[in-house]
Amino acid sequence: MSNKTLCITEELYEYMLFVSLREPDVLRELRDETRQDENANMQIPALRLAWCR
């Protein structure tokens, strides 16, 4: 299951993350670590979480 919710190119998605995320390093590391868990299929993508604030 993809953790991306937008139908855009990988390059554009990475750019959107770069310019829009203001995520502390510790939260990014936690998200990256959690993504590896087999039960992490309900994890919210970082970009969507940024828009929820």
Buried (B, 14 or more C-beta within 10 A) or exposed (E): EEBEEEEEEEEEBEEBBEEEEEBEEEEEEEBEEEEEEEEEEEBEBBBEBBEEE
